[in-house]
Amino acid sequence: MGRIKKIQILVSNDLSYDQRMHRIAQSMHDAGYEAELIGRLLPASVSPEEKAYKQSRLRCFFRKGPLFYAELNLRLIIYLLKKPSDLLWSVDADTLPAAYIINKLRGRPYVYDAHEYFIALPELQGRKSVQSVWKRIEDMAVPGALACVTVSNGVAALYEKRYKRKFLVLRNMPGARKPEQSGSSAERLIIYQGALNEGRGLESLIMAMKNVDARLLLAGEGDLSDALRRQVAELQLGDKISFAGYVLPEALSALTARATLGVNLLEKKGLSYYHSLANKFFSYVHAGIPQLCIDFPEYRMLNDSYEVALLIDDLAPSNIAAGLNELLGDKALYQRLRENCLKAREHWTWEEESLKLREMLNKLSRDEAES
């Protein structure tokens, strides 16, 4: 096979809100590769913003469950057979079957990009049969990947122990940019950005707001969207808590820059969450706002470098409320964390992090050209 020129990136979600994959695709384009980002077309999908790289969307009849994953991979296989490339970039285990089969049928190499320690996701806990299916898929496909990538040192260590091979850590950092405002609104606004899913401490966060003199904005949607809205109504907190729904990346950055605090909480539900490194952690830093953050290893290590967050390990509503009130009420603490955010965002940038991606791709391309 010759040098790598065209790369197809396979994801199972709507492309509009996946900032990590847009950053990766743009970096591939900037490095001289022809990148194509392939995702799903959903009923609520908005028209994609024009980019330097190609974006394609596949419509699936099924939305979730085994039939969805089977249909998604079948549609990916059909598409990939019609539209050849030099390298497949498979994001998470739910696109691995398509990459593995195309490799067997056409000899096309693939990279595995694991955004989670997949078999330890909270939604798989207690579902041993489902968990075993995803484990078999990874066990079948990961050894044959040309290279492997993941999002944190902890997840990399778990995969490296399991498969005895190197996983490149590519952290999901925003591009260097100084927002016009940073926590400058007169309103005391707390923002949560991300999926409204199980294990994010959202039910406790909502309860905590009964004892916090501020507003909370939840920016995102997920499996708990309806339940959380009902909870807010039942607690009569509609005047303090609002839901922004899905927010496109540029608008989300502007919203976050106007906030006073960010929230990044996770429950101890499996190794995937425990070793996670959410993009919201860096988004809050780049917006120049301190955050209340779970005391998990990746966040503790980063906070030891630049103290940008107040870390807590108990997600009881009373403890969350105490943490938020401490950040809102202790002006010296708030100012120290805010100044550290402004320092850290000079170093925690996608421009620096993506150099590792470029180096890896160039090495793979050279190796493929010589093989």
Buried (B, 14 or more C-beta within 10 A) or exposed (E): EEEBEBBBBBBBBBBBBBBBBBBBBBBBBEBEBBBBBBBBEBEEBEEBEEBEBBBBBBEBEEEEEEEBBEBBBBBBBEBBEEEEBBBBBBBBBBBBBBBBBBBEEEEBBBBBBBBBBBBBBBBBBEEEEBBEBBBEBBEEBBEEBBBBBBBBBBBBBBBBEBBEEEBBBBBBBBBBEEBEEBBEEEEBBBBBBBBBBBBBBBBBBBBBBEEBEBBBBBBBBBEBBEEBBEBBEEBEBEEBBBBBEBBEBEEBBBBBBBBBBBBBBBBEBBBBBBBBBBBBBBBBBBBBBBBBBBEBBBBBEBBEEBBBBBBBEEBEBEBBBBBBBBBBEEEEBBEBBBBBBBBBBEEBBBEEBBEBBBEBBBEBBEBBEEE
